[in-house]
Amino acid sequence: MICARATAVNLMTCEDDKHGHRSRLIPSGLPRKCSVFHLFVACLLLGFLSLLWLQLSCSGDVARAARGQGQETPGPSRACPPEPPPEHWEEDESWGPHRLAVLVPFRERFEELLVFVPHMHRFLSRKKIQHHIYVLNQVDHFSLGALHRFNRAALINAGFLESSNSTDYIAMHDVDLLPLNEELDYGFPETGPFHVASPELHPLYHYKTYVGGILLLSKQHYQLCNGMSNRFWGWGREDDEFYRRIKGAGLQLFRPSGITTGYKTFRHLHDPAWRKRDQKRIAAQKQEQFRVDREGGLSTVKYRVDSRTALSVGGAPCTVLNIMLDCDKAATPWCTFS
């Protein structure tokens, strides 16, 4: 018998000998009854385990397990690779007469954006919702050596004014909250504001007056509320004030019903250990945050659009608006960090 040893993988290949014995691929150290079929099954199993490891490591499950065992995991948890490019969706009239403007307040959260845009485009297209995604990117601005703080509400006001006239309702949508249950309704909220991320479904916030995360309104109803207050710089409270505006405008708030997935209805991408919330309360901001702003809102927002760029993220179209917000230090001295 003439044999050649494959040293790289410690396999032995035997050619037909002069007696006509059939050649065989036999792993060194394994019984001769081990067949090529068994090797094929083993390769499939190894491939599956490799893919499983990749998915767990990018989703953060491995990192969380390591932290639980006291191991250090430096840096942010890696975002999963973006979903494959969505199918080519061609909006047509059969999808209905309404078109949604998805308004996404944004600053320096690119990993989340790479996941959000393809996911939402695919999700809404499968539901046959005509839509366009607007990324409202607050451009950093230094005024007298101070950095403007993030203002989610003012960005939404600006995005509302800049969104196309071809849209007739909006979704105020956080970039780190992805809908998973396709029974969620993103249709036109004709009878009143529709809070998609209701307290019964949101993974973090469960108080009755919560209207953040994802909220749908017709443009007419948003104007009736005079938009959102521009006084909220930093993280939080602008949604609570907007709830009072909804009630003050005489509008009824609606929420999903019949959703059985509970707190697993959404995927929340935010990692609080890596991306800290700006919860500082400066000067009189601590008292002001509970006051209803009866004068400011959509009619008083001051901003400038530095640029408007059409992009494709993972095959999904969106428009990025670079927005410079105006900070009135006399009215809101807490709008900057020194």
N, C-alpha and C positions, 0 to 999 in steps of 0.2 A: 504494500500500500504506500502511495506517495502522498505525503501530508505537508501542507504549508501553514505555519502558525501566524495568525494575525495578532501581532504583539500589542496593538493599540487597545484592543478590547478583550484580549486573552481568549480568542476563539480559535478553534482548529477546523480547517477546511480540508476535507478529504476528497481527492479526485477518484474517479473510477479506477479500480486496479485491474490487473490482467484477468481476474476471475469475473469481472463484470459487476462487482458490487456497486450499488448506487452511492453517489457522493452524499455527504451529510454535513450539516453545519451544527456543531456540538459545542456548547459553552464548556470551557475547561472546568472540571470539578463537578459537572452536573451528570445525572444519569443519562445513558444513551437514549432512553425512551423519550427524553425531552424533545419535542418536535418544533418545527418552525412556527406552527400555530400557537404554541405556548409562548414563544418569544414575541410574536405579534401582539398577543393579549397583554403581555408585560409592558411592551412599548406604549400601547394605548393607555394603560393604567398610569404609567409615568407621565405621559402627556397631560392626562386629566388632572393629576396632582399638581403639576406645574402651573396649569391655568388657574386652579383653585388658589394656589399660593399667591399668584399675581393679583387676583381679585381681592383676596383678604388684605394683602399688604397695601393696595392702593385705597381701599375703603376705610382703612384705619383700624380694622379689627385686630390685626397683628400688633399694631402700635399700642392699642389699649391693653392687649394681653401682656405685652412686655412691661408696660408701666405698672400693671397689677402685680408683676413679679419683682418689682423694684429696679428694673433695668431702665437706663436712660435712653430716650428717643429724641435726639436733638433736632431742632427745626420743626417746621409745620408738617402736619400729616399730609401725605401726597394725595392730590385729587385723582380720582379714577380717570383713565383716558376718556376723552370725549366720545359720546356715542357715534357710531358710524354715520356718515352723511345721510340725512333723511331722504326718503323717496322724493321724486319730483312731484310736488303738489301744485296743481294748477287750480287756483280759485275760480269758481264759476258761480253764476247766478243761482244755481240750485242750492247753494249753501245758505241762502237767505239774504235779506236786504241790508243787514247790519254789518259793521266792520269795527273791530276792537283795536284800540291803541294800548299796547302794553307798555306802561311807563315804569322804568326801572331806575330808581335813584342809585347812584354808583360813585365810588371813589376807591381806587387801588385794591380791587378785589378780582383780579384778572383770572385766577384759578377757578373761582366760582362762576364767572361769566362764561368761560369756555364750556362749562357743563350746562349752564342755564339756557343759553340761546338755542342750541340744537334740541335740547329736551323740550322746551316750551313750543318751539315751532312744530316739532313732531306731534306733541300732545294736542295742540289746538287744531292742527291739520287733520288728524285722525277724527276729531270731533266735528270737522267741517265748519270751523269758526274762521271767518275771514279776519285777518289780523295783521298788524305790523308791530315789531318790537323797537322801542326807542330806549337806548341806553343814555341816561342823563348823567353825564360825567362831570362832577364838580371839579373844576380846574383849580389847583392850589394857587392861592394869591397871597402875597406878602404885602401888608399895609403897615407902614411905619415899623417894620421889623417883626410884625405879628402875623401868624398864620390863621386864615379863616377856618372856623370849625365847620363840620359837616352839617348841612341843613336839608334834611330829607323833604320836608314839606315845601320849602321854596323851590326845590328842584322839580317836584311834582307840579307845582303851579306853572313853572316855566315850560315843562314838558307838555302840559295841557295846551298852552298857548301856541307852542311850536308844532304840535301834532297836526297831521294832514286833515284837511276838511273832508276827506273821504272817510274818516272815522267818526262814528257817532256815539261811542261809549268808550270808557277807559277802564283799565285794570291798574290800580296802584299796587305794584308787585315787588316784594323783596327779592333780591337776587339770590339769596341763600335758601329759598323755600321752593321746593319742587313738588308739584302735585303728582301723586302716584295712582290714585283711584280715578279711572276714566268715567265714573259716574258723577264726578263733580261737575257742576253746571257753570260754564263760562259764557252762557248765552246773554242776549241783551236784557238788562235789568229794567224792564219797562215800568214796573210798579213801584220800584224804590231801590236804594242801594242794596247790593247782595254781598254779604261777607263770606267769601269762599273759605278762608282760614278761620272758621268759627272757634270759640273757646273749647267746644267739645271735641275738636279735631286737631287743633294746633299742638305740636309736640311740647311747647313750653308755656304758653300763656292761656290761662283758663278763667279769668275773671269776666263777669257778665257784660261789662261795657267795652270790652276789647274789640277793636275794629281794624287792627293792624294786619301785617302779613300780606294778605291778598284781599282787596276790596274792589268790587265792580260798581260803577255808577254811569248813568247816561250823562252826556255832556251837559244836558239841560239841568239835571239835578246838581251836578258839581257847581255850575254857575249859580244856581239858587242858593247854595251854601257859601258862595263867594270863596270857593276853594278852601285851602288850608291856611292856617296862620303862619306868617313868615318869621315869627319871633323865637322859634325853637331851634337854637343852635346847640350842637352836641346831640347825644343820644337820648331818645325817649320823650314821652308826654304829648307829642304832636297828634298822635292818634286819639288820645283821650280827649283832647280839646276838640278834635274833629267830630267825635261822637256827639258832643254837645251841640255842635253846629248842625248836624243831621237832625237832631231832635228839635232844635230851634227853628229849622226850616219847615217843620211839620211833615217830615218824611218818615216813612216806616222802614225799619231795617229788617232785611230778610237773611236767613241762613240756610245751609243745606239740611235736608231731611232724608232719612232712609240710608245714610252712609254708615256702614257697619265696620269699617276698618279702624275706627277710633284714632288714637294718636299715631298710628302707622299710615295715616292717609297721606302724609307728606314726608319728604326727605329733607332734613334740615342740615345744610352744609356748613354752618358756622362752627368754628372751633374756638371757644372762648379762651382757651389756654394760650393760643397763639395770637388771636386778633382781639385785643382788648376793646371794650366799649368806652366811649368818651362820655362818662357819667358825671364829670365835674360840674359843680354848680357855682358860678362866679357872680360876685356882687349880689344884686337883688334877684338873680335868676331863681333862687330857691323858692321865693314867694311868688314870682311872676309865672312860674310853670303851672300853677293851678288856676290862673285867671283866664277867663274867656276873652279872647281878642275880638272885640265887636267892631273894630274899624279896619284892621288889616286883612289881607288875604289875596285872592286872585287879582283883585283890582289894584293892589298896591305893590306887588312883587317887582323888584328891580334887579335886572340881570342883563348880561350880554352873551350872545352866542358867538364864541370865538371861531368855531368851525362846525361843519355838518358833514359827516362822512358815512357813505353807504358801505357796509361791510358784509362779508359772508363768513360766519363762524361755524365750522364743521358742516358747511353746505347750507346753513340756515341764514336767511337775510335779516339784517337789522340796520338801524341808523344810529350812529353815535353822535350825540350833541355835546360838544365841549362847552360848558356853561360857567361863566364867571358871575357869581352872585355878589350883589352890592351889600355891604355891611354898614349900617348906620350906627356908629359908636355912641351917638347921643341917645338913641332910642333903645338900643340893645348892646350895652357895653360888654356883654358876655359872648359876643360873636367871634372874638379872636382869642388866640393863645399868645401871650407875651413871649 
